[in-house]
Amino acid sequence: MLRWLIVMVVTLLVFNGLEPWLRRIGLGRLPGDLHFRIGEREISLPIATCVLLSFLAMLIGKLL
């Protein structure tokens, strides 16, 4: 369970760091992605982007 927690934290940090670049190519703005603004903070839940990236990772894993 600790491994999954570490993987999730690292994945969130990587996605957060790559978010500006991913938005330029259109990821993070798909129809299933949720964005909230609460006061000064903006919260993003990129559900559709995560599904798309997971599918691409699965395809790459199958091909290799």
C-alpha positions as CSV (number, residue, x, y, z in Angstrom):
1,M,0.0,0.0,0.0
2,L,2.9,2.4,0.7
3,R,4.2,1.8,-2.8
4,W,0.9,2.9,-4.3
5,L,0.9,6.0,-2.2
6,I,4.4,6.9,-3.3
7,V,3.5,6.2,-7.0
8,M,0.4,8.4,-6.7
9,V,2.3,11.3,-5.1
10,V,5.1,11.1,-7.7
11,T,2.5,11.0,-10.5
12,L,0.7,14.0,-9.2
13,L,3.9,15.9,-8.8
14,V,5.0,15.1,-12.4
15,F,1.6,16.0,-13.8
16,N,1.6,19.2,-11.9
17,G,5.0,20.1,-13.2
18,L,4.1,19.3,-16.8
19,E,0.6,20.9,-16.6
20,P,1.5,24.1,-18.5
21,W,3.1,22.2,-21.3
22,L,0.3,19.7,-21.5
23,R,-2.3,22.5,-21.7
24,R,-0.5,24.0,-24.7
25,I,-1.1,20.7,-26.6
26,G,-4.7,20.5,-25.4
27,L,-4.5,18.1,-22.5
28,G,-6.2,19.3,-19.3
29,R,-9.0,21.0,-21.3
30,L,-10.8,17.9,-22.5
31,P,-14.6,17.6,-21.9
32,G,-14.3,15.3,-18.9
33,D,-11.8,17.6,-17.1
34,L,-13.2,19.5,-14.1
35,H,-12.0,23.0,-13.1
36,F,-13.1,24.8,-9.9
37,R,-12.2,28.3,-8.6
38,I,-12.6,28.7,-4.9
39,G,-11.6,32.1,-3.8
40,E,-8.0,32.7,-5.1
41,R,-7.3,29.0,-5.7
42,E,-7.9,27.1,-8.9
43,I,-8.5,23.4,-8.5
44,S,-8.2,21.1,-11.5
45,L,-9.4,17.5,-11.7
46,P,-8.2,16.2,-15.1
47,I,-10.2,13.0,-15.2
48,A,-10.5,12.6,-19.0
49,T,-6.8,13.5,-19.4
50,C,-5.8,10.8,-16.9
51,V,-7.8,8.2,-18.8
52,L,-6.3,9.2,-22.1
53,L,-2.7,9.2,-20.7
54,S,-3.4,5.8,-19.1
55,F,-4.6,4.4,-22.3
56,L,-1.5,5.7,-24.2
57,A,0.8,4.2,-21.5
58,M,-1.0,0.9,-21.8
59,L,-0.6,0.9,-25.6
60,I,3.1,1.7,-25.3
61,G,3.5,-1.1,-22.7
62,K,1.8,-3.6,-25.0
63,L,3.9,-2.6,-28.0
64,L,7.2,-3.0,-26.0
